[in-house]
Amino acid sequence: MIMPFHKVRIFVASDPVDFRKGHDGLAALVQSHLRKKPFDGSVYVFRAKRADRLKLIYWDGSGLVMAYKRLEDNSFKWPGITNGVMRLEPAQFEALFAGLDWRRVQPLEVAAPSAAE
């Protein structure tokens, strides 16, 4: 499981993509359709037409990483199919990746302490 830390930006493409695409094809989609930079360290999540599959890519500093997940007896809870991209918080991404309803996850906003106690 990829566990992004709290500073990582996670973007979900709302349109289904052709799942025959590999690293380069998905990176090209990030650049051309999402208008983002595929090598900026952000995680980009893509859905198939079948709601039980996802692919994600991210640049880890030395190469482009791609992960694929298929749920066996369930489907992912996806945003409505529209042209565009939406941002998820890391806790919401973890819920999505686990097959849970990410819309029910509300990350806590906690200010960093000013000094150690």
N, C-alpha and C positions, 0 to 999 in steps of 0.2 A: 504494500500500500504506500502510495506517495503521500507524505504528510507535509503539506506546505506550512511554512512558518507564517506568523501573523502579518508579515510585511509583504508577502507575495501577492501579486494581483492575479485574479482568476477571472477569465472571460469565457462566457458560454455563447457559442454561435447558435442562434435560434432556428435557423434553417437546417433541415437535414442535408447531409453531404453524401457523396458517393464514397462508400467505405472501401473501395478498391484503391483509394488514394493512400499513398505512403507519406513518409516524412516530408519530402520535397513538395508534393501536391498539397498537403495541408498547410505547409509554411507559405506557399503561394496564395492559398485562400485567405490566410491571416492578413497578408499584405494587400491583396487586391480587393477582397470583399469586406473584410472587417476594418480595413484601413488602420491596422496596427503593425507593430514591428515584431516579427516572429522570433527575433534573437535578443529580446530585451529582458529575458528571465521570467516573463509572465507565463502562466499556464493557460493554454487555449483548449477548450473542451468542445467536441463536436458530437452530434447525434446522427444516427442512421435513420432511415425512414421507419424501420422497426424500432420501437421505443425501448427495446431491451438491450441496446448496444451503445457504447460510447467509445470514442478515441480521444486522447489528449496528447498534446505535444508541448514541450518546453525546452529552452536552451539552458543547459546546466553549466555553461562556461567552457566546456570542451567538446560538446556535440549536441545534436538535437535528439531528444529523448521522446519516444512515442510509446504510449500504453494503450491497450485495448481491453475492454471489459464487456462481457455478455452476462446478463443475469439469467439464471436458469428457469426459475418459476415465477418471475415477476417482471415488471418493467420500470424503467426510471421515470421519475416525475419531472417532466420537462416543461419549460415555459411555453406559452402559445407559439405556434409557428408563424413567425413574421420575419421580414427582412431586418436583420440587425444582430446586435450583440448585447449581452447584459453582463454585469459584473456580479460575482458572488464573493461573499466573505469566506475565509478558510473553513469556518465551522459549517457553513452551508454547503461548501464543496464536499467536505467529508461526509455529510448526510447524503448528498446526491450520489457520491461514489459508492456508498454502502447500500444504495437502493431505497433509502428513506425519503420521506417528503421534506425536502430542503426548505420549503416555504414555511414550515413550522419552526425553523431554527432562527432565533434572534440572537446574534452575537452580543456579548456584553461590551460596553464601552467603558473602560476603566482608565482613568488618568494615571500615568506613571508617577510614583512617589518622587517628591522633590529631594529627599534625603533618606539615607538608611537610618533605621531606628536603633 
